[in-house]
Each structure stands twice: as C-alpha cells, then as structure tokens.
C-alpha cells in the first residue's frame, strides 16, 4: 500500500497549485497583496499559510524517502512568495515521484526515527497510517481553510483533484 | 490496504470526541452556549461544524460498507447537540469496526456507485485513495479548524490521536 498511498498524497499536494492560482486571482481582483494570504492564519497561535504548505510538503517528502530506504534531503523553510511555494511543491513532487514502487519493498519492516521523537522509532506501517496520511491531509486542509476563510473561491474539487469515475 | 486504511480513518474519527470534549469545556469556561460552535463555519458559504462531523462519519461508513460488499445504512443528518454528534460518531465507529479484514477481500475489484455521480462508478482502489482518504481527513480537519478558529484549545495531537512510537 506504500506506493499507492504516497502517490495519492503527492496527487493532493499537486492540487495545492490550483489553490495558489486562485489565491493570486483573488488578491488581484480585490487589489491586495497576495502576501497577506501567505501570512494569514486561523488563530493567532496557529501557524500561517506558508508553514502549512511547507509542512504538507515535508510529510510527503519524508514518507517517500524513509519508506523507500533513503534519508530525505533537507529543504530550507525560506519561502515567502507564491512562486517560491510553487517551487517547494514541485521539488517535493519531483523527489517523491522519483521513488518507484519496487523501492517500497520492505517498507513494513523499516523503523523510522524522527528528530522530534528522540530515543524512539516507529514501524513503517504505523508511520504511513498514523503520521503520513493524517499529517499530510491536515496541513493541506489547513492551507485550504486559510484561503477559504479569507474569501478565496476554492472548493472541495480543488482539494480532491482528479477522481477516476468511469461510465457504469 | 483496505482494512488498515479504513481502521486509521476510524481511529481519527474517534479523535473528534476529544475535540468535542474541549469544545464543551471552552464554552463552559467562557459561559456561552456550545451550540454556537456547532453552527459555526469558516466562511458564510461553507458548511457548519455539525455538517463537517456528519460528513466525516459518512465517508467512513460508506467506505467500510461498500468496500466490504455491503450497502451502507442511511444515517439521518438530524444532529443538533454535542451529545447527538457523539452518538453519530459512535454508531459510525461501531458499524465500521464490525467489518473484519477478510470482508475486504476483493475490494479492488468492486465498483462503487455514488448517488451524486449518476451513471458513473469508481473502482475500489480509486474509491479508497481518491475519495475516502481525502474526504474523511478534509472534513475532520474542517471540524478541527472551526473549533481552533473559535478559540477552542485543540492541538495537532488531538487530531492525530495515538501514535505507536516504540523505544529505539
């Protein structure tokens, strides 16, 4: 399940680019600096939009790397503009898509060590299910929610992306 | 992957009960009717908290049923109180947990037909990956975001629930 689940996370990460397009269009139509949206948050003690995007990227990057037996490269959190966020998303997607299905063989037996849980490890399956999926979708949804709350015309279909319905 | 992924969705749905506890505590401390939170939204043209919970429940219910070869029972969307939402979550969890791993055999070959996509079907794997995971976590995250935006002291750990770290 590692390759299909991570591929889906990548797919939904790509959808963020549509939300970024709509954020730019909204700011242009309303004649305000789109940077305002980049630093918006849902609560004063919550992380802003840019962080939500960076964090979604990092959960996808880390899952693709650790579960295919590699160490994830460090991506600096220095984005400030929409174009820089697009670049962050694209380098994450390129990295994660470079892992082929065969590289996830044995992912269940891997133990993943995370910097914020010193002295601990988590098994590959628990890492995918308990951390990768919930965290990736949490941060994607928070990015979406910040834009939606600020009037950007994003909808659930922008969040979901392509769905393979076929004729019955 | 059907049973472990749906089990994880169930796990995160259960976590909503912690958020409901905190919503009640916040309303009591601030001396306002918790019903205000139940009908809160992030944007005027977005669905309120109660709907987000109902919808998260329904994606979990539907996945557990369709992918194990059953038709999901209809759950009326008539909840108005925190206790009624708890009951909705619990009946969803009980139903979804009643499906055993063996019942998901053949889920990949199933075709799922959804009322809002007339004349179309979606294969079991696409249904799990493209609809169940993104929609379940989307609605769970919107419920969380509505509470967070309104000052309820929920944090990411409440959203994630238990994580099986073990000693390195």
Interface residues (C-beta under 8 A of the other chain):
Chain A: X1 X4 X5 X7 X8 X11 X12 X42 X43 X46 X111 X113 X117 X119 X120 X121 X122 X123 X125 X126 X129 X130 X131 X133 X134 X135 X137 X138 X141 X142 X144 X145 X148 X149 X151 X156 X159 X160 X161 X162 X163 X164 X165 X166 X167 X168
Chain B: X1 X4 X5 X7 X8 X11 X12 X42 X43 X46 X111 X113 X117 X119 X120 X121 X122 X123 X125 X126 X129 X130 X131 X133 X134 X135 X137 X138 X141 X142 X144 X145 X148 X149 X151 X156 X159 X160 X161 X162 X163 X164 X165 X166 X167 X168
